[in-house]
């Protein structure tokens, strides 16, 4: 068996790097922590194993060249190649918190790619480097890679489409009616104050009027953005190219989710518990 004559001692990292790095070295192994809870880990493992296998083949060839052509001993050849690998990989190595904003800024400085959305990340599958990797290692043909990419894009589109439709249904059948019902209660209260205090009712109902104004603003914004999301979804659905369709859902439809959610959250804070049909945040954490 061929073994390396000496291996430097590597201290076990006792920090939380195994939780803050997507590909952490945890003392005696590497761990991949970049897989979502509903994703089959076979996909990323196939990619990682293919990359590692190709790199090991390349490493072996480079070592053999130094041994055969430069007459270096095996250990010396290995350490020479490893030294160059350490230098060339400096740009991608980071031992801080991989989830932090600081790393995003540092990655941008190092000119590293940062694909923040699913369609952008899936596009990497069919780059020349990716297709060449799978072809050279006899793992998948170009047709097979593109087929998997199309399935993943279709899943992304359908999931985002369903989320958008459910969002609209919640807004139109729960949030807006609840807010209007509470708004009517406040209006009745203001009317009652007017009957009792006459011309002085405005001073006595400043709080209620402020609530009505805030309710109206968030109700209007919720309805307007919900309708705009429907139109954006219709436009995206008309797109024939699956890549463009996924990008349309990502950049034109999905941003409305956060916008609408913001106004719904504000309404949730204004409407009383009895009038609000959905579970409020605190009710998800504590049982009444």
SULHU-V985819 format. One record per residue. N is the residue number from 1. RES is the residue in one letter. D_LAST is the distance of its C-alpha to the last C-alpha in Angstrom with 2 decimals. Layout:
n: [N,N]
res: [RES,RES]
d_last: [D_LAST,D_LAST]
This chain:
n: [1,2,3,4,5,6,7,8,9,10,11,12,13,14,15,16,17,18,19,20,21,22,23,24,25,26,27,28,29,30,31,32,33,34,35,36,37,38,39,40,41,42,43,44,45,46,47,48,49,50,51,52,53,54,55,56,57,58,59,60,61,62,63,64,65,66,67,68,69,70,71,72,73,74,75,76,77,78,79,80,81,82,83,84,85,86,87,88,89,90,91,92,93,94,95,96,97,98,99,100,101,102,103,104,105,106,107,108,109,110,111,112,113,114,115,116,117,118,119,120,121,122,123,124,125,126,127,128,129,130,131,132,133,134,135,136,137,138,139,140,141,142,143,144,145,146,147,148,149,150,151,152,153,154,155,156,157,158,159,160,161,162,163,164,165,166,167,168,169,170,171,172,173,174,175,176,177,178,179,180,181,182,183,184,185,186,187,188,189,190,191,192,193,194,195,196,197,198,199,200,201,202,203,204,205,206,207,208,209,210,211,212,213,214,215,216,217,218,219,220,221,222,223,224,225,226,227,228,229,230,231,232,233,234,235,236,237,238,239,240,241,242,243,244,245,246,247,248,249,250,251,252,253,254,255,256,257,258,259,260,261,262,263,264,265,266,267,268,269,270,271,272,273,274,275,276,277,278,279,280,281,282,283,284,285,286,287,288]
res: [X,X,X,X,X,X,X,X,X,X,X,X,X,X,X,X,X,X,X,X,X,X,X,X,X,X,X,X,X,X,X,X,X,X,X,X,X,X,X,X,X,X,X,X,X,X,X,X,X,X,X,X,X,X,X,X,X,X,X,X,X,X,X,X,X,X,X,X,X,X,X,X,X,X,X,X,X,X,X,X,X,X,X,X,X,X,X,X,X,X,X,X,X,X,X,X,X,X,X,X,X,X,X,X,X,X,X,X,X,X,X,X,X,X,X,X,X,X,X,X,X,X,X,X,X,X,X,X,X,X,X,X,X,X,X,X,X,X,X,X,X,X,X,X,X,X,X,X,X,X,X,X,X,X,X,X,X,X,X,X,X,X,X,X,X,X,X,X,X,X,X,X,X,X,X,X,X,X,X,X,X,X,X,X,X,X,X,X,X,X,X,X,X,X,X,X,X,X,X,X,X,X,X,X,X,X,X,X,X,X,X,X,X,X,X,X,X,X,X,X,X,X,X,X,X,X,X,X,X,X,X,X,X,X,X,X,X,X,X,X,X,X,X,X,X,X,X,X,X,X,X,X,X,X,X,X,X,X,X,X,X,X,X,X,X,X,X,X,X,X,X,X,X,X,X,X,X,X,X,X,X,X,X,X,X,X,X,X]
d_last: [66.76,66.71,64.47,64.10,66.06,63.43,59.82,58.40,55.63,52.19,49.67,46.25,43.68,40.91,38.78,35.99,38.55,37.61,34.21,35.53,38.67,38.87,41.92,41.75,44.41,42.67,45.72,47.37,46.08,44.67,41.17,40.13,36.56,36.76,35.57,32.37,30.12,31.35,34.98,37.62,39.02,42.49,43.05,42.71,44.42,47.34,47.73,47.51,49.89,52.33,52.34,52.84,55.55,57.46,57.24,58.56,61.45,62.23,62.03,64.45,66.90,66.91,67.51,70.31,71.99,72.17,73.49,76.08,77.25,76.73,77.52,74.49,73.22,70.03,67.87,69.32,68.77,65.12,64.37,66.20,64.06,60.84,61.85,62.19,58.87,57.13,58.79,58.10,54.40,53.67,52.26,49.40,48.56,45.65,44.07,41.28,37.77,38.33,35.04,35.90,37.30,40.28,41.27,41.15,43.55,45.69,45.83,47.01,49.68,50.82,50.97,48.68,47.08,43.36,42.25,38.69,38.21,38.61,41.69,43.45,42.87,44.06,47.22,48.31,48.85,51.94,53.57,57.08,56.10,53.34,55.53,58.42,56.27,55.21,58.73,60.58,58.47,58.84,55.08,54.66,57.02,56.33,55.59,52.98,51.29,51.23,49.89,46.91,46.33,46.40,43.88,41.45,41.99,41.44,38.14,37.04,38.14,36.42,33.09,33.19,34.34,31.45,28.93,30.69,30.68,26.98,26.36,28.55,26.91,23.39,24.94,27.02,24.84,21.34,21.52,24.67,24.08,20.62,22.29,25.24,23.26,21.60,25.07,26.57,24.25,25.40,28.98,28.88,27.70,30.62,32.99,32.03,32.69,35.99,37.04,36.40,37.66,40.19,41.61,39.33,36.15,36.06,35.78,33.04,31.01,31.48,27.77,27.22,30.30,29.22,25.90,28.02,30.38,27.75,26.09,29.58,30.54,27.61,27.90,31.61,31.31,28.75,31.06,34.17,33.09,31.67,35.08,36.89,35.06,36.20,39.75,39.62,38.46,41.33,43.76,42.60,42.91,46.50,47.44,49.61,49.79,46.78,46.89,46.94,44.22,41.90,42.75,42.08,38.59,38.03,39.51,39.35,36.24,33.67,33.84,32.34,29.07,28.33,29.73,27.65,24.48,25.15,25.34,22.32,20.24,21.76,20.96,17.29,17.35,19.22,17.67,14.93,11.62,13.13,16.24,15.02,15.15,14.23,11.24,11.40,12.28,9.48,7.10,9.88,9.72,6.34,3.79,0.00]
